[in-house]
Amino acid sequence: MTLAEKQQQLVADYAIIDDPQERLAAVVDRARRRPPLPTTDRTEANRVKGCVSLAWLVGEVRDGRCHFRGDADSPLVRGLLVLLCDFYSGATPAEVTATEPSLLEQLGLDRNLSPTRLNGLRSVRARIRDFAAGQLP
């Protein structure tokens, strides 16, 4: 599945929820069901700078595809971070670097986030892009 197809699927999954606040709650709930990052991954090297909350991102490459895991001390930030990790996981480094997500805008979630949260999300996207760019030949 391409990232464009994955984005369409995620948008379709959440678009069935009419209220944007309820969509955010669903994103948070989805992340709540994930195990937290082990403390061994909650290091300064994995910390996402630019987030007001403490947030961590771990990237790895398996079989030529990027995989991401993330965590944060804020449930909302954790939900958004996990959503981006899920979106990009399984894509090639070239796809990750070339694809900007628009699912938050398409779902209207960006309108319900503070400027500091949006800035934090940009920092997460930059970390994901930088990781993938470092894997390119």
DAGIBEL-V635448 format. One record per helix or strand of 2 or more residues. SS is the DSSP state (a for helix, b for strand). FROM is the first residue (numbers start at 1). TO is the last residue. If there is no record, write none. Layout:
BEGIN
ss-><SS;SS>
from-><FROM;FROM>
to-><TO;TO>
END
This chain:
BEGIN
ss-><a;a;a;a;b;b;a;a;a;a;a>
from-><3;20;39;44;55;65;75;93;103;110;115>
to-><15;32;41;46;62;72;88;98;106;112;133>
END
